[in-house]
Amino acid sequence: MSPAKRLRARMAETGLVHIMATHSPLSAILAEEAGFDGLWASGFELSALYGLSDMSLISMTQHLDMLRAIAGCATLPIVADIDTGYGNAINVVYAIREYERAGASAVVIEDKTFPKVTSLAAGGRQELLRIEEFQGKIEAAVATRRDPNFLVIARTEALIAGLGEADALQRAKAYVGAGADMILIHSKLKNPSEIENFSRAWTQSVPLVIVPNAYPDLDAERVKTLGNIRMMIYGNYGIRAATTCMQETFRRIIADGGVQNVHKDILPVEEIFRLQKMHEIRAAEARFLR
């Protein structure tokens, strides 16, 4: 069974899958060990890893390289964040071929103009494409995929752009008409009211995806009562958690004038060896190095 088919089967089995953002093979391994259903190959997290803003500065080549590395270390299905699809519908055709070949099980394409600005930036520029133009991108993605289980997820930023629920519903329905398998609806409110209202107003059979970064109170139990959300993506928690720990550790080392205190509070190097599968290397050395 392909990873894409496993992702669909998991949604059908549980009703709601949990997808953790990753920015490296190591973070993907940790997410898999923690028990997540899939991985989010996050543009935001990869941009942060490079010390760059999430403003279409990371290239498709950079993102694909990381996705391939993640796919080589983890077995979970990968949902690829491809922002606006790297251009128009013709660019989307090329992108879908490359992402499917690299190991993605799904892509999320958003209806912003290129170059995009991250959705949650205060006062950020949020410009959306014409509905007809974005429909062309979705149609191109659906027509290009080889595996029929590969998910094409259309992300509308209408609520982010302040256009309101009616516009968001109109766009989402149009994208379903273009062949989208799921709709990702996003909000930057600090409470989930926009998402819950949209979900209640959504009458299409195509399920919804959410990214509860700005509204963390919307947990799985509450989501399941809405009935039509099938995927929760934890969009930036990996890089935020890693940054939190590094900031604290690095500051303590400077404050203490050494690692004499901090070393006991962090993982032993043997745990890193385990994650690196050092035992497999040693077994190979014993077998092949003569």
Summary of the structure (lengths in Angstrom):
residues: 290
radius of gyration: 20.1
end to end distance: 39.2
largest distance: 70.3
contacts: 926
relative contact order: 0.12
helix: 49%
strand: 14%
